[in-house]
Amino acid sequence: MEAKDKKIVEGNSCMFKRVASHNSPIHDSTPNPKAFEDWIRGMEKLFDALQCPKEWKVGFAVFNLKDKADLWWATMQERQHEPGFD
């Protein structure tokens, strides 16, 4: 692994630990749009406070999806390479 790549991995790991240590909000796909918006807002506030790089936000947020929301994300990841998926 190149030194540059190693620094990126170490930085990502350090930032993930910082995000996780702040009791980041969990989303379990409660069928309530306000609850989902509150979750997004909470994650964005945390990312802004920690100055989390944009390219890491999705991966860190996905870690906080539980139950049906986690299953939905896994399904979308699988389907993204299917023809016609945009």
Residue pairs with C-beta under 8 A, 6 or more apart in sequence:
1 9
12 56
15 50
15 52
15 53
15 56
15 60
16 56
16 60
16 63
18 50
19 46
19 47
19 50
19 52
19 60
20 63
22 46
22 50
24 42
24 43
24 46
24 60
24 64
25 38
25 39
25 42
25 43
25 46
25 64
26 39
26 64
26 65
26 66
27 35
27 36
27 39
27 64
27 65
27 66
27 69
28 65
28 66
28 67
28 68
28 69
29 65
29 66
29 67
29 68
29 69
29 72
30 36
39 64
43 57
43 60
43 61
43 64
46 52
47 57
47 60
52 60
62 70
62 73
65 72
65 73
79 85
